[in-house]
């Protein structure tokens, strides 16, 4: 039984945990690299499928686009781990990319696609300035949603994919 002077414990670490500038910078760079892979694959597939296979329906097109975004992000991160400063063997680079950032990529893809669908219905209209405004907003959402998780992983466990 709790008495009035007992406070429940917070599950998140104290605010000092969240104030490390170096960790925020590293998390920001990691998230940006992931964002590039996710966005390139997602928007490319979205445009391609809408152009050449519009009969698939928007739900299927968006699901396939998200899958492509995840794939390009994993490929980019695997490449960075393999041929970047870490020089990991290919199988280790792939496993590391998958285990350390899949949740982040999934959150990123979901955020981008939910915002994009809400603002444009998921329709790529390269000639429309409203599309480009929506793209910027959806990309920003894709960056901001996983950023705290990436910071948390770095700060708590020292785990990063780059």
N, C-alpha and C positions, 0 to 999 in steps of 0.2 A: 504494500500500500504506500502510495506517495503522500508525503506530507507537504504543506505549502512551501517549505524551504528547500525541497528537493526539485531539481530541474532535470528534465529528461536529457540524455546525452545526444548531441548532434551526431549524425552519421558521417557528415563531411568534416574534414579537418578544419581547424580554425583559420581565420582570415589570413594569418601570416603564411600559411601554406600556399595561398593563391597569389602571393605578392612577389614572386621571384621573376624579375624582368628577363633574366637569361633563359629561364624555362619557357616563358611566354614567347620569346623570340624564336627559340628552337621549335616550339609547338606551332608557331605561325608559319615558319618555313616548311615544316613537315606537312602541315595542312594545305599550304599553297601547292606543293608538289603533287599531293594527292588530288587536289582540285583540278589541276591541269589535266591529269590523266582521265579523271571521271568526266569532266566537261567535254573534252575532245571526243571521247568515245560516245558519250550520251547524245550530244547535239548532232554529231555526224550521223549516227544511226537514226536518230529521230528524223532528220532531214531526208536521208536516203530512203527510209521506209515510207515516209509520207509521200515522197516523189514517185517511187517505183512500186510500192505495194500498199496503196491507200486502202484497199479492201480488207486489210487485216483488222482494221478497227483501232481506235485510239488506245484502248486498254492494252491490247497486244503489242502495239507499236511502242508504247511507253515502257512496258515490261522488258521488251527486247532491247530497247535503248538503254535502260538501266543496267541490263546485263552486259551490254557492250561497254558502258562506262566503267563498270567494275573490272571488266577484262583489261581495258586499256590502262587503268590505274595500277592494277596488279603487274602488268607487263612493264610499265614505266618504273615502278618501285623495284621490281626484280632486277631490271637493267641497272638502276642506280646502285643497288646493293652488290651486283655482280661486277660491274665495270667502274664503279665510283671508288671512293676512298676505302671502302670496306673490303673489296676484292673477294667476296664470299664465293664459294663454289655455287654453281647454278642451282642445284637442288636446295641448298641451304638458303640462298637468296630468295627463292620462290617461297619456301616454307616461312621464312622470316616476314616477307611481305604479306603473306596470307594471315599469319597469326597475329601480327602486331597491328595491322591496320584494317582488317576486313570490316570490323564493326564501325570504324570511322568512315570508311568508304560507303558502307550501306546507309549510314545516317546522312552522309553528304548527298548521295543519290536521291534518297527519299525527300530530303529538304528541297533540293533543286527541282525535282519533278512535281512535288506538291505545289510549290510556288508557281512554277511555270504553268502547270495545268490550271491553277486558279486564275492566273492573269491572262492566259492566252488560249486556254482550252487545249494546250499542248501543240498548237499549230505553229510550225515554222513559217514565218513570212518575212523573208530577208529584206524585202523592199519597204516594210512597214516600220516606222520609227518606234511605234508602241511595242513591237516585238523586241527590239533592241533594248528598250527600257526595261521590259519584263525580264530579258535575259540577264541584264546586269543585276537586277534584284534577286533573281533565282540563284545566280552564281554567288552573290553575297550571302544568301541564306545557306548555300552549300558550304561556304567557308566557315560561317559563324556557328552553325549547329554542332559540328564535331570538334571545334577548337577547344572547348573546356575539357572534353574527354582526352584529347591528345595531350593537353597540359597535365591533366591528372595522371595519366600513365607515365609521362616523363618524370614528373615530380615524385610520385609515389613509388614507382618501380624502376625508374631509369630506362624504360622501354620506349624505343622509337624505331621507325622503319628506315630512317635515313641518318 
